[in-house]
């Protein structure tokens, strides 16, 4: 885990049952993976989901 990501997560003020994913401008991957999580307690539509799910995606940094 990158230190700046740890710092941002530690400093955030969580809002119950709300979640956002904001990307602006050109995104440059710094690690060869991405992680997406959804679930009834931390997704945008908590009433729609019955269980949590985590997906890890491999990113080809060479392209």
C-alpha positions in Angstrom: 0.0 0.0 0.0 1.4 3.4 -0.9 1.9 5.8 2.0 0.0 8.7 0.4 -3.1 6.4 0.0 -2.8 5.4 3.6 -2.6 9.0 4.7 -5.7 10.1 2.6 -7.8 7.2 4.0 -6.7 7.9 7.6 -7.6 11.6 7.2 -11.1 11.2 5.6 -14.3 11.9 7.4 -16.6 9.0 6.6 -20.3 9.7 5.8 -22.5 6.7 6.8 -23.9 4.7 3.8 -22.2 7.0 1.2 -19.3 6.3 -1.0 -17.6 8.1 -3.9 -15.0 7.3 -6.5 -13.6 10.4 -8.2 -11.0 10.4 -10.9 -9.9 13.6 -12.6 -7.6 14.2 -15.5 -5.2 11.5 -16.8 -4.7 8.7 -14.4 -1.3 7.0 -14.2 -1.1 3.7 -12.4 1.7 3.5 -9.8 1.1 -0.1 -8.8 0.2 -3.1 -11.0 -3.2 -3.7 -9.6 -6.6 -2.1 -8.8 -9.1 -3.0 -6.1 -12.9 -2.4 -6.1 -15.1 -3.1 -3.2 -18.9 -3.1 -2.9 -21.1 -4.1 -0.1 -24.2 -3.4 2.0 -22.4 -1.2 4.5 -20.1 0.8 2.3 -21.4 1.1 -1.2 -23.5 3.9 -2.9 -26.6 1.6 -2.9 -26.4 -0.3 0.4 -30.0 -1.6 0.3 -29.4 -3.2 -3.1 -26.5 -5.5 -2.0 -26.8 -8.4 0.3 -23.1 -9.3 0.7 -19.7 -7.7 0.2 -17.5 -8.3 -2.8 -13.9 -7.4 -3.5 -12.4 -7.5 -7.0 -8.7 -7.2 -7.8 -7.7 -6.3 -11.3 -4.2 -6.7 -12.7 -2.9 -3.7 -14.6 -0.3 -3.9 -17.4 2.1 -1.0 -16.5 4.1 -1.5 -19.7 1.3 -0.3 -22.0 
